[in-house]
Amino acid sequence: MQIETPTILKKIVARKYEEIIERKSHTPYGNLEVAASVANVHNAPRGFAQALRHKIANGQAGVIAEIKQASPSKGVLRNPFLPADIARSYEKGGAACLSVLTDKDFFQGHEDFLVEARAACQLPVIRKDFIVDEYQVLEARAIGADCILLIAACLSGEKLRALDGMARDLGMDVLVEVHNRPEMELALEFTETELLGINNRDLHTFELSLDHTFELMGSVPSDRLIVTESGIHTRDDVALMREKDIHAFLVGEAFMRADDPGEKLAELFQS
Ligand SMILES: O=P(O)(O)OC[C@@H](O)[C@@H](O)c1c[nH]c2ccccc12
């Protein structure tokens, strides 16, 4: 199946392929394999999906709290930006998991931010990046990631299958992100993912509508966990989702703009 790749995403992914070539010449695959097996001893996967399920089983929302300095649509979101402090604040505020942007060129992220954030708390962490190559999956585990994001809009079915399988072999969970029906079908056909992210942000236009989640949720098998992504800003947004039986959330901007991100999390999600 051929899926149209949105424009900004095209730009990001084109740059990503260049970046991967640079990285491969700097750190050979073999070195990363060693680093990944060391990580499996010293930074064993913390169970990302399990942490979400655990919160939800206790009647709470499962919140993946994002650590993101900037975004292409909103520019700089937080300054100063201290990943370890933010991680501790999120843990205190009741987050289930963390999401750390590692893309440099478009989100001002860095692998070090993931390492610092994870070391500062007990929470499982997803590497948030544009993953299109096995090298990045290995790299994710090498820096301690517990989960990776795979964006269906920039991957073929075969590539999705390969990257999903590799992440699982390394002990990580996978969050597959979709934002329309063909992408949803691709995710369900080619991956074994338990976690299906529905992005409320249209990657063509940056336009946001929580209706994306409602429109797509009906085609998700009941054994999967839907994560509603982007554009959650108020207690009303949260209540609306929970009324429709959506209990897992990925939230960035609303927390990043708050003085105390963890306090903001508690304010939005405490019942
Ligand atoms: O900041 P928001 O609107 O709360 O959104 C968080 C998250 O969903 C968003 O950062 C995101 C969703 N999918 C992505 C893919 C790549 C980079 C970023 C993202």
PDBQT file of the ligand as one rigid body, heavy atoms in Angstrom, charges set to zero:
ROOT
HETATM    1  O1  LIG A 301       2.748  19.146  22.386  1.00  0.00    +0.000 OA
HETATM    2  P1  LIG A 301       1.473  18.386  22.211  1.00  0.00    +0.000 P 
HETATM    3  O2  LIG A 301       0.476  19.051  21.294  1.00  0.00    +0.000 OA
HETATM    4  O3  LIG A 301       0.866  18.031  23.548  1.00  0.00    +0.000 OA
HETATM    5  O4  LIG A 301       1.855  17.006  21.478  1.00  0.00    +0.000 OA
HETATM    6  C1  LIG A 301       2.701  16.036  22.061  1.00  0.00    +0.000 C 
HETATM    7  C2  LIG A 301       3.055  14.941  21.019  1.00  0.00    +0.000 C 
HETATM    8  O5  LIG A 301       1.885  14.298  20.642  1.00  0.00    +0.000 OA
HETATM    9  C3  LIG A 301       3.771  15.537  19.802  1.00  0.00    +0.000 C 
HETATM   10  O6  LIG A 301       4.956  16.114  20.251  1.00  0.00    +0.000 OA
HETATM   11  C4  LIG A 301       4.072  14.505  18.729  1.00  0.00    +0.000 A 
HETATM   12  C5  LIG A 301       3.247  13.516  18.320  1.00  0.00    +0.000 A 
HETATM   13  N1  LIG A 301       3.839  12.770  17.349  1.00  0.00    +0.000 N 
HETATM   14  C6  LIG A 301       5.057  13.263  17.113  1.00  0.00    +0.000 A 
HETATM   15  C7  LIG A 301       6.042  12.822  16.226  1.00  0.00    +0.000 A 
HETATM   16  C8  LIG A 301       7.236  13.474  16.231  1.00  0.00    +0.000 A 
HETATM   17  C9  LIG A 301       7.453  14.581  17.051  1.00  0.00    +0.000 A 
HETATM   18  C10 LIG A 301       6.475  15.043  17.931  1.00  0.00    +0.000 A 
HETATM   19  C11 LIG A 301       5.273  14.364  17.980  1.00  0.00    +0.000 A 
ENDROOT
TORSDOF 0
